[in-house]
Amino acid sequence: MLSLTHFLLVSCLLVSSFGFSQNTLSGTIMEADEKNEQLPLPGANVFWLNTSIGTVTDFEGKFTIPYERSYTKLVISFVGFKTDTLTITEPKPIHHILSPTTDLEEVQIKGRKQTTAKSYLQSQNIITVSSDELLKAACCNLSESFETNPSIDVNFADAVTGTRQIKMLGLTSPYILIATENIPSIRGASQAYGLSFIPGTWVESIQITKGAGSVVNGFESIAGQIN
């Protein structure tokens, strides 16, 4: 009698485990590295198509998901890998390898900037002249680079030597501050040959400040400043 009881108990356990195994689908999701070696893919999404039933693979790439005969399409997805859809006809363990997506090529973004720009965010009237604007003037030195800029008047002060005089707001050179990287020069624009020895094409940009800036830059910048 005891042996018959054991036999019935074992039979019930086998039947229940068999029924449970038929109601679930298990498998392993892998990825292939550069050496074509298979590695487990944890965190992959596994779900039935057009349903809300799904799961996620564990650290060993294994998963278990409920199964019914009406579920035939199993979707496997992961970030950086191609999404695969498998056709399932019976709940047999599956072993699937996801392929990485094709890497995107380099994207280059190009922009164009105006050769002369004015800042509306600063209290001072600052106009930036880029190197492209300086190249428009057929000049050999910095004193001839302002011919295309209406903010600065450049006139010949000496016809023999070709010395040029700079004016801003109708005021002559002693009232204009010349600075190099915001470091003011000793005599400013009043020096006769200071701008003649600076090649205009070597300058990256020039900042022109019109109007009274003596509060910030000193009394020499009453008419403006050229940086």
Secondary structure as GFF3:
##gff-version 3
##sequence-region A 1 227
A	DSSP	alpha_helix	2	22	.	.	.	ID=ss1
A	DSSP	beta_strand	24	32	.	.	.	ID=ss2
A	DSSP	beta_strand	38	40	.	.	.	ID=ss3
A	DSSP	beta_strand	45	48	.	.	.	ID=ss4
A	DSSP	beta_strand	54	56	.	.	.	ID=ss5
A	DSSP	beta_strand	62	66	.	.	.	ID=ss6
A	DSSP	beta_strand	73	77	.	.	.	ID=ss7
A	DSSP	beta_strand	84	87	.	.	.	ID=ss8
A	DSSP	beta_strand	94	98	.	.	.	ID=ss9
A	DSSP	beta_strand	116	118	.	.	.	ID=ss10
A	DSSP	beta_strand	125	130	.	.	.	ID=ss11
A	DSSP	alpha_helix	131	136	.	.	.	ID=ss12
A	DSSP	three_ten_helix	142	144	.	.	.	ID=ss13
A	DSSP	beta_strand	153	158	.	.	.	ID=ss14
A	DSSP	beta_strand	163	167	.	.	.	ID=ss15
A	DSSP	three_ten_helix	173	175	.	.	.	ID=ss16
A	DSSP	beta_strand	176	180	.	.	.	ID=ss17
A	DSSP	beta_strand	183	184	.	.	.	ID=ss18
A	DSSP	three_ten_helix	188	190	.	.	.	ID=ss19
A	DSSP	three_ten_helix	195	197	.	.	.	ID=ss20
A	DSSP	three_ten_helix	200	202	.	.	.	ID=ss21
A	DSSP	beta_strand	205	210	.	.	.	ID=ss22
A	DSSP	alpha_helix	214	217	.	.	.	ID=ss23
A	DSSP	three_ten_helix	219	221	.	.	.	ID=ss24
A	DSSP	beta_strand	224	226	.	.	.	ID=ss25
###
